[in-house]
């Protein structure tokens, strides 16, 4: 049980990096679609 807790703590930074990467990817994808929509309106 103790080792499992230490493993969770070791994986915490990886989960945070994955969350940041996913948010960054979604924001870039949303910005791309938004810019395409504006270019189509013109």
PyMOL CGO cylinders between C-alpha atoms (Angstrom):
from pymol import cmd
from pymol.cgo import CYLINDER

trace = [
    CYLINDER, 0.00, 0.00, 0.00, 2.81, 2.42, 0.90, 0.3, 1, 1, 1, 1, 1, 1,
    CYLINDER, 2.81, 2.42, 0.90, 4.60, 1.81, -2.40, 0.3, 1, 1, 1, 1, 1, 1,
    CYLINDER, 4.60, 1.81, -2.40, 1.38, 2.42, -4.32, 0.3, 1, 1, 1, 1, 1, 1,
    CYLINDER, 1.38, 2.42, -4.32, 1.10, 5.84, -2.66, 0.3, 1, 1, 1, 1, 1, 1,
    CYLINDER, 1.10, 5.84, -2.66, 4.65, 6.76, -3.67, 0.3, 1, 1, 1, 1, 1, 1,
    CYLINDER, 4.65, 6.76, -3.67, 3.92, 5.65, -7.24, 0.3, 1, 1, 1, 1, 1, 1,
    CYLINDER, 3.92, 5.65, -7.24, 0.92, 7.99, -7.36, 0.3, 1, 1, 1, 1, 1, 1,
    CYLINDER, 0.92, 7.99, -7.36, 3.11, 10.87, -6.19, 0.3, 1, 1, 1, 1, 1, 1,
    CYLINDER, 3.11, 10.87, -6.19, 5.69, 10.02, -8.86, 0.3, 1, 1, 1, 1, 1, 1,
    CYLINDER, 5.69, 10.02, -8.86, 3.02, 10.04, -11.58, 0.3, 1, 1, 1, 1, 1, 1,
    CYLINDER, 3.02, 10.04, -11.58, 1.54, 13.36, -10.44, 0.3, 1, 1, 1, 1, 1, 1,
    CYLINDER, 1.54, 13.36, -10.44, 3.92, 15.56, -12.53, 0.3, 1, 1, 1, 1, 1, 1,
    CYLINDER, 3.92, 15.56, -12.53, 3.20, 13.44, -15.61, 0.3, 1, 1, 1, 1, 1, 1,
    CYLINDER, 3.20, 13.44, -15.61, -0.56, 13.88, -15.15, 0.3, 1, 1, 1, 1, 1, 1,
    CYLINDER, -0.56, 13.88, -15.15, -0.12, 17.64, -14.79, 0.3, 1, 1, 1, 1, 1, 1,
    CYLINDER, -0.12, 17.64, -14.79, 2.02, 17.82, -17.95, 0.3, 1, 1, 1, 1, 1, 1,
    CYLINDER, 2.02, 17.82, -17.95, -0.56, 15.73, -19.83, 0.3, 1, 1, 1, 1, 1, 1,
    CYLINDER, -0.56, 15.73, -19.83, -3.36, 18.03, -18.66, 0.3, 1, 1, 1, 1, 1, 1,
    CYLINDER, -3.36, 18.03, -18.66, -1.43, 21.13, -19.76, 0.3, 1, 1, 1, 1, 1, 1,
    CYLINDER, -1.43, 21.13, -19.76, -0.61, 19.52, -23.12, 0.3, 1, 1, 1, 1, 1, 1,
    CYLINDER, -0.61, 19.52, -23.12, -4.26, 18.56, -23.67, 0.3, 1, 1, 1, 1, 1, 1,
    CYLINDER, -4.26, 18.56, -23.67, -5.47, 22.07, -22.81, 0.3, 1, 1, 1, 1, 1, 1,
    CYLINDER, -5.47, 22.07, -22.81, -2.84, 23.55, -25.14, 0.3, 1, 1, 1, 1, 1, 1,
    CYLINDER, -2.84, 23.55, -25.14, -3.82, 21.19, -27.97, 0.3, 1, 1, 1, 1, 1, 1,
    CYLINDER, -3.82, 21.19, -27.97, -7.53, 21.94, -27.56, 0.3, 1, 1, 1, 1, 1, 1,
    CYLINDER, -7.53, 21.94, -27.56, -6.89, 25.69, -27.49, 0.3, 1, 1, 1, 1, 1, 1,
    CYLINDER, -6.89, 25.69, -27.49, -4.76, 25.55, -30.64, 0.3, 1, 1, 1, 1, 1, 1,
    CYLINDER, -4.76, 25.55, -30.64, -7.36, 23.37, -32.40, 0.3, 1, 1, 1, 1, 1, 1,
    CYLINDER, -7.36, 23.37, -32.40, -10.18, 25.73, -31.37, 0.3, 1, 1, 1, 1, 1, 1,
    CYLINDER, -10.18, 25.73, -31.37, -8.20, 28.79, -32.55, 0.3, 1, 1, 1, 1, 1, 1,
    CYLINDER, -8.20, 28.79, -32.55, -7.56, 27.07, -35.91, 0.3, 1, 1, 1, 1, 1, 1,
    CYLINDER, -7.56, 27.07, -35.91, -11.27, 26.34, -36.44, 0.3, 1, 1, 1, 1, 1, 1,
    CYLINDER, -11.27, 26.34, -36.44, -12.21, 29.88, -35.32, 0.3, 1, 1, 1, 1, 1, 1,
    CYLINDER, -12.21, 29.88, -35.32, -9.74, 31.45, -37.77, 0.3, 1, 1, 1, 1, 1, 1,
    CYLINDER, -9.74, 31.45, -37.77, -11.01, 29.21, -40.58, 0.3, 1, 1, 1, 1, 1, 1,
    CYLINDER, -11.01, 29.21, -40.58, -14.61, 30.26, -39.85, 0.3, 1, 1, 1, 1, 1, 1,
    CYLINDER, -14.61, 30.26, -39.85, -13.65, 33.96, -40.05, 0.3, 1, 1, 1, 1, 1, 1,
    CYLINDER, -13.65, 33.96, -40.05, -11.77, 33.43, -43.32, 0.3, 1, 1, 1, 1, 1, 1,
    CYLINDER, -11.77, 33.43, -43.32, -14.86, 31.72, -44.78, 0.3, 1, 1, 1, 1, 1, 1,
    CYLINDER, -14.86, 31.72, -44.78, -17.08, 34.66, -43.77, 0.3, 1, 1, 1, 1, 1, 1,
    CYLINDER, -17.08, 34.66, -43.77, -14.81, 37.00, -45.71, 0.3, 1, 1, 1, 1, 1, 1,
]
cmd.load_cgo(trace, "trace")
